[in-house]
Amino acid sequence: MRVITMHGFGIKVLWVLGILCIGGSSYGQTAPASTYPRPMTAQEAQDYAHVLNMVKPGRPYILNLADPQQMRFTQRALAAADRMSTNAPQTYAAVRDTMQRDQKLAATANHSATALAARPLLASTAGGPQDIETISNFGDEGNNVYTATGYSSVLGGTTQTTITTQLIDTQTKTVYASASSTQYAQGTNFQVPVTGKVPSSANLAAVATIVTVVGNSGNTTVVSTAAMVPASTGTMTAPNYCVRTNPSDPNSNCVINGGQTQYQTTSTTLVPSPPPIKVCFSRGSQQSCDYYNSSGRPATSVFYPEAGTASFGTNTIDPSYATAGSYTASIVDPVIGGGCVFSDHQALGTGWSLANASTLQWTLPQLSMTNPTNCLGVSGGRLVNFNFYVEVPLNTGAGKNTGYITFTSAYNPPMPPGYLGIPAIFLEDSCVAAGTLVRLADGSTTVIEKITADNQPQVMTAAGDKRTVLGTAKGVELHPMIRLKTSLGQDLLITRTHPVLSANGLVMARDLKVGDSVKTEKGVAKIVSTAQEKYTGQVYSLRLGWFDEARSDRRTHSANGIFIGDSVSQIQMEQDEVARLKNDRKEVLRRLPDDKWRQEYQNFINQHR
């Protein structure tokens, strides 16, 4: 089976290829199969060639809309999704604004070729939080039927996302299949698949053009594809789960011998429905995390090993693999959107070797991602998808080629060739501002930043239970926080999506309104004030358990006298909201920025009834 793939990370409007799984619901537009294959028009073919010549395979590039060809490329992607200026005026206005911005910048450089070129997305942002754009599962499903999926995950979500995914022959300029879809007020985990029959002689590429608008600003990013050979088998043995003192209790301590944490050594690719691997940055303990920072490591980094193998059957790995091969590692947050890149197409080098002529093996004792731009503070406290992608030069019976393997926790079985499922990563979270008082089980209070899981302190829940603190973390919050004030005098600064215990159960802080009732240490109180507030200090959180009771008041603790949920409760609520948005049009309308956008969304709904 021949598989073509390309991996990239990008923002706003783009061409991409890569890895991911589930996406929010939307209405799609797939042209009838009878219209394909179709030859591109002369101008369309010229524009495709123009854009492809600007980019390197596997790398995301932001298109420059001051260039008429790149602008037409964007407009064609919208038109394929039936997004026209008449029915999607706000989307088109955002694209025009971006074009005018790019024209002003190009004018300062006399519209030189350099000033009009697409620019690499990760040139200055690798390591920090960013949007993730890719194509997943691009491969031959048999009988020359190919499938590819365009994927977009934008940090904080989008006002509008349109994805057009196509299968094209880059030599004959033929389009073999095309599918499009649009999503409003979501954009953190959106995918559009396309399937088509393609002759074996085709020089095939998958192209996903992703047009995203945040507020009233849009951009275009593109990533090209490359033909590659999937690994026939693969294993991943690290990161892995620590050996627990009680194997049936995921919250029991890790076994430590001679000062070293003991880890399981079996392949995590063979685990059905695997629980997440728990990682702590900033702080942690042998009880709360499989991996955690020791005193000798920076508090603003994640450290854990990476080890595995990839075999390529009868193909042999070229001796140049150490310098010609590369790997990319990232985490992606499908709930809040975006992700962080550990490394982007980094040369294999030290830690990589050949087990035999066709099998690559690696042991990276300290894969690390530093936190220079608050990446971990953004993605902390939730399940994130871990992606590890390897390319290696091959010698095949048909000549030289490139082999690849992708390990990803964003998957839905069955996996296509070259893709293997692995556990997700759980990063400890942060939710309330430093200085927030927490009531302990003995009746005393302490500021939240002084609580650690190492000495197993207990807190009092709203249900009157004593619960042990199993994990703590600190981070930062890029979005404005919410300050809540109650009729009984409580005052709490909390992140927008963190759950607060209302009279009707846990609700997100941002959804509380003046007059709503919340549960406090003094009894039920009314909200008398709720306001957004920018906060630049540290935020902290507690974890009291796992997902078994995430919606229960037995998973709460007091924060300045108001009962709030723990970090896992927040994850559960965010996941619930993503699921609800798939079918809740009223919520989508509420989240759009103004009446003009709401009218465009209503046009979209009416068009697809």
Backbone hydrogen bonds, N-H to C=O, Kabsch-Sander energy under -0.5 kcal/mol:
donor,donor_aa,acceptor,acceptor_aa,energy
3,V,228,M,-0.8
5,T,226,A,-1.5
8,G,17,L,-1.0
13,V,219,N,-0.6
14,L,12,K,-0.6
14,L,210,I,-1.2
16,V,208,A,-0.6
18,G,135,I,-9.9
24,G,189,N,-1.4
27,Y,182,T,-0.8
29,Q,180,S,-3.6
31,A,178,S,-0.7
35,T,32,P,-2.2
36,Y,33,A,-1.9
38,R,175,V,-2.2
40,M,173,K,-2.7
45,A,41,T,-2.8
46,Q,42,A,-2.0
47,D,43,Q,-2.4
48,Y,44,E,-2.5
49,A,45,A,-2.5
50,H,46,Q,-2.4
51,V,47,D,-2.4
52,L,48,Y,-2.8
53,N,49,A,-2.1
54,M,51,V,-1.3
55,V,51,V,-0.6
55,V,52,L,-0.8
58,G,224,S,-1.2
59,R,56,K,-1.9
61,Y,222,V,-2.3
62,I,119,R,-3.0
63,L,61,Y,-0.6
63,L,220,T,-6.1
65,L,63,L,-0.8
67,D,64,N,-1.7
71,M,67,D,-2.3
72,R,68,P,-2.6
73,F,69,Q,-1.9
74,T,70,Q,-1.7
75,Q,71,M,-2.3
76,R,72,R,-2.5
77,A,73,F,-1.5
78,L,74,T,-1.8
79,A,75,Q,-2.5
80,A,76,R,-2.3
81,A,77,A,-0.8
81,A,78,L,-0.6
82,D,79,A,-1.9
83,R,78,L,-3.0
84,M,82,D,-0.9
88,A,84,M,-2.7
92,Y,88,A,-2.1
93,A,89,P,-2.2
94,A,90,Q,-2.1
95,V,91,T,-1.9
96,R,92,Y,-2.6
97,D,93,A,-2.4
98,T,94,A,-1.9
99,M,95,V,-2.3
100,Q,96,R,-2.6
101,R,97,D,-2.2
102,D,98,T,-2.6
103,Q,99,M,-2.4
104,K,100,Q,-2.0
105,L,101,R,-1.8
106,A,102,D,-2.5
107,A,103,Q,-2.3
108,T,104,K,-1.1
109,A,106,A,-1.3
110,N,107,A,-1.6
111,H,106,A,-2.7
112,S,109,A,-1.2
116,L,112,S,-1.3
117,A,114,T,-1.0
119,R,62,I,-2.0
121,L,60,P,-2.3
123,A,120,P,-0.5
124,S,121,L,-0.5
126,A,122,L,-1.1
128,G,125,T,-2.2
130,Q,339,G,-2.1
132,I,153,S,-3.0
133,E,131,D,-0.5
134,T,151,Y,-2.1
135,I,6,M,-0.6
136,S,149,T,-3.0
137,N,18,G,-0.5
139,G,137,N,-0.9
139,G,147,T,-2.1
140,D,2,R,-1.3
141,E,139,G,-0.7
141,E,145,V,-3.9
145,V,142,G,-1.5
146,Y,144,N,-0.6
146,Y,196,G,-3.1
147,T,139,G,-2.1
148,A,194,V,-2.2
149,T,136,S,-1.9
150,G,192,V,-2.7
151,Y,134,T,-3.1
152,S,190,F,-2.6
153,S,132,I,-2.5
154,V,187,G,-2.6
156,G,336,I,-3.3
157,G,154,V,-2.6
158,T,186,Q,-2.6
159,T,213,V,-2.6
160,Q,213,V,-1.7
161,T,183,Q,-2.6
162,T,211,V,-2.6
163,I,181,S,-2.5
164,T,209,T,-2.3
165,T,179,A,-2.9
166,Q,207,V,-2.9
167,L,177,A,-2.2
168,I,166,Q,-0.5
168,I,205,A,-2.9
169,D,174,T,-2.6
170,T,168,I,-0.7
170,T,203,N,-2.3
173,K,169,D,-1.5
174,T,169,D,-1.0
175,V,38,R,-2.9
176,Y,167,L,-3.1
176,Y,174,T,-0.6
177,A,167,L,-1.1
179,A,165,T,-2.2
180,S,29,Q,-2.0
181,S,163,I,-1.8
182,T,27,Y,-1.5
183,Q,161,T,-2.6
185,A,159,T,-1.7
190,F,152,S,-2.5
192,V,150,G,-2.5
194,V,148,A,-2.7
196,G,146,Y,-2.3
198,V,144,N,-3.0
202,A,199,P,-1.8
204,L,202,A,-1.3
205,A,168,I,-2.3
207,V,166,Q,-2.8
209,T,164,T,-3.0
209,T,207,V,-0.6
210,I,14,L,-3.0
210,I,208,A,-0.6
210,I,221,T,-0.5
211,V,162,T,-3.1
211,V,209,T,-0.6
212,T,210,I,-0.7
212,T,219,N,-0.7
213,V,160,Q,-2.7
214,V,217,S,-2.6
215,G,213,V,-0.5
216,N,214,V,-0.8
217,S,214,V,-1.7
218,G,94,A,-0.8
219,N,212,T,-0.9
220,T,63,L,-0.6
221,T,13,V,-9.9
221,T,210,I,-0.5
222,V,61,Y,-4.1
226,A,5,T,-0.7
228,M,3,V,-1.2
229,V,402,T,-3.0
231,A,404,Y,-2.0
232,S,311,S,-2.2
233,T,311,S,-1.3
235,T,309,T,-1.8
237,T,307,A,-1.7
238,A,307,A,-1.5
243,V,262,Q,-2.9
244,R,242,C,-0.6
245,T,253,N,-2.8
249,D,246,N,-2.5
252,S,249,D,-2.0
254,C,286,Q,-1.3
255,V,243,V,-3.4
257,N,260,Q,-2.4
260,Q,257,N,-2.0
262,Q,255,V,-2.8
264,Q,241,Y,-2.8
268,T,236,M,-3.0
269,T,236,M,-0.5
270,L,267,S,-1.1
271,V,268,T,-1.0
277,I,424,A,-2.7
278,K,276,P,-0.5
279,V,426,F,-3.0
280,C,291,Y,-2.7
283,R,281,F,-1.7
289,C,285,S,-1.8
290,D,278,K,-2.0
291,Y,278,K,-1.9
297,R,294,S,-1.9
301,S,298,P,-1.0
302,V,369,M,-1.5
304,Y,367,L,-2.1
306,E,364,L,-2.2
307,A,238,A,-2.3
308,G,362,W,-1.8
309,T,235,T,-2.0
310,A,360,L,-2.3
311,S,233,T,-2.5
312,F,358,S,-2.3
315,N,312,F,-2.0
316,T,395,N,-2.1
317,I,357,A,-3.1
318,D,393,P,-2.2
321,Y,318,D,-1.8
322,A,319,P,-0.5
323,T,320,S,-1.2
324,A,320,S,-3.1
325,G,321,Y,-2.2
326,S,391,E,-1.9
327,Y,346,Q,-1.9
328,T,389,Y,-2.6
329,A,343,S,-1.6
330,S,387,N,-2.3
331,I,340,C,-2.5
332,V,385,N,-2.4
333,D,338,G,-3.0
337,G,333,D,-1.4
339,G,130,Q,-2.5
340,C,331,I,-2.2
342,F,329,A,-2.5
342,F,340,C,-0.5
343,S,329,A,-1.4
345,H,343,S,-0.5
346,Q,327,Y,-2.5
348,L,325,G,-1.0
349,G,322,A,-1.7
352,W,349,G,-1.5
353,S,361,Q,-2.5
355,A,353,S,-0.5
355,A,359,T,-2.1
356,N,359,T,-1.1
359,T,356,N,-1.1
360,L,310,A,-3.0
361,Q,353,S,-2.8
362,W,308,G,-2.2
363,T,351,G,-2.3
364,L,306,E,-3.6
367,L,304,Y,-1.6
367,L,364,L,-0.6
369,M,302,V,-1.6
371,N,300,T,-0.6
374,N,371,N,-1.1
378,V,374,N,-1.3
379,S,375,C,-1.8
380,G,376,L,-1.3
381,G,427,L,-1.6
381,G,428,E,-0.5
382,R,379,S,-0.5
382,R,427,L,-0.7
384,V,425,I,-3.1
385,N,332,V,-3.1
387,N,330,S,-2.9
388,F,407,F,-2.9
389,Y,328,T,-2.9
390,V,405,I,-2.5
391,E,326,S,-2.8
392,V,403,G,-2.3
394,L,401,N,-3.0
395,N,316,T,-3.0
396,T,394,L,-0.6
396,T,399,G,-2.6
399,G,396,T,-1.7
401,N,394,L,-1.9
403,G,392,V,-3.4
404,Y,229,V,-2.1
405,I,390,V,-1.7
406,T,418,G,-2.9
407,F,388,F,-2.9
408,T,406,T,-0.5
408,T,420,L,-2.5
409,S,386,F,-1.5
411,Y,409,S,-0.9
418,G,231,A,-0.6
419,Y,416,P,-1.8
420,L,406,T,-2.6
422,I,408,T,-1.3
425,I,384,V,-2.6
426,F,277,I,-2.8
427,L,382,R,-2.0
427,L,425,I,-0.6
428,E,279,V,-1.2
431,C,540,Y,-3.2
432,V,540,Y,-2.9
433,A,493,L,-1.6
434,A,538,Q,-1.8
436,T,433,A,-1.6
438,V,446,T,-2.8
440,L,438,V,-0.5
440,L,444,S,-3.2
441,A,458,Q,-2.2
443,G,440,L,-1.9
446,T,438,V,-1.7
448,I,436,T,-2.5
450,K,447,V,-1.9
451,I,448,I,-1.4
456,Q,453,A,-1.1
459,V,467,R,-2.6
460,M,439,R,-1.3
461,T,465,D,-2.6
462,A,553,D,-0.8
463,A,553,D,-0.8
464,G,461,T,-1.6
467,R,459,V,-2.5
467,R,465,D,-0.6
469,V,457,P,-2.9
470,L,468,T,-0.6
470,L,543,R,-2.9
471,G,543,R,-1.2
473,A,541,S,-1.2
475,G,539,V,-2.2
481,M,533,E,-2.8
482,I,494,I,-3.4
483,R,531,A,-3.1
484,L,482,I,-0.6
484,L,492,L,-3.0
485,K,529,S,-2.3
486,T,490,Q,-2.0
487,S,526,K,-2.3
489,G,486,T,-1.6
492,L,484,L,-2.5
494,I,482,I,-2.7
494,I,492,L,-0.6
495,T,431,C,-2.2
498,H,495,T,-1.2
500,V,507,V,-3.3
501,L,563,F,-2.6
502,S,500,V,-0.9
502,S,505,G,-2.5
503,A,517,S,-1.9
505,G,502,S,-1.5
507,V,500,V,-2.3
509,A,498,H,-1.9
510,R,496,R,-2.5
511,D,508,M,-1.5
512,L,509,A,-1.4
515,G,527,I,-2.8
516,D,513,K,-2.4
518,V,525,A,-2.8
519,K,501,L,-2.8
520,T,523,G,-1.3
521,E,561,G,-2.5
523,G,520,T,-1.4
525,A,518,V,-2.9
527,I,516,D,-2.6
528,V,485,K,-2.6
528,V,526,K,-0.6
529,S,485,K,-1.5
531,A,483,R,-1.6
533,E,481,M,-2.6
539,V,475,G,-2.1
540,Y,432,V,-3.3
541,S,473,A,-1.6
543,R,471,G,-2.7
549,E,546,W,-0.8
550,A,547,F,-0.9
552,S,549,E,-2.0
555,R,552,S,-1.5
556,T,553,D,-0.9
557,H,564,I,-2.1
558,S,460,M,-0.6
559,A,562,I,-2.5
560,N,437,L,-3.0
562,I,559,A,-1.9
563,F,519,K,-2.2
564,I,557,H,-2.7
565,G,499,P,-2.0
566,D,555,R,-1.3
567,S,542,L,-2.2
570,Q,566,D,-1.5
571,I,567,S,-1.7
572,Q,568,V,-2.5
573,M,569,S,-2.3
574,E,570,Q,-2.4
575,Q,571,I,-2.5
576,D,572,Q,-2.4
577,E,573,M,-2.2
578,V,574,E,-2.1
579,A,575,Q,-2.1
580,R,576,D,-2.3
581,L,577,E,-2.3
582,K,578,V,-0.6
582,K,579,A,-0.8
583,N,580,R,-1.4
584,D,580,R,-1.0
585,R,583,N,-1.0
588,V,584,D,-1.7
589,L,585,R,-2.6
590,R,586,K,-2.1
591,R,587,E,-1.7
592,L,588,V,-1.1
598,R,594,D,-2.1
599,Q,595,D,-2.3
600,E,596,K,-1.9
601,Y,597,W,-2.5
602,Q,598,R,-2.2
603,N,599,Q,-2.4
604,F,600,E,-2.1
605,I,601,Y,-2.5
606,N,602,Q,-2.7
607,Q,603,N,-2.2
608,H,604,F,-1.2
608,H,605,I,-0.5
609,R,606,N,-1.0
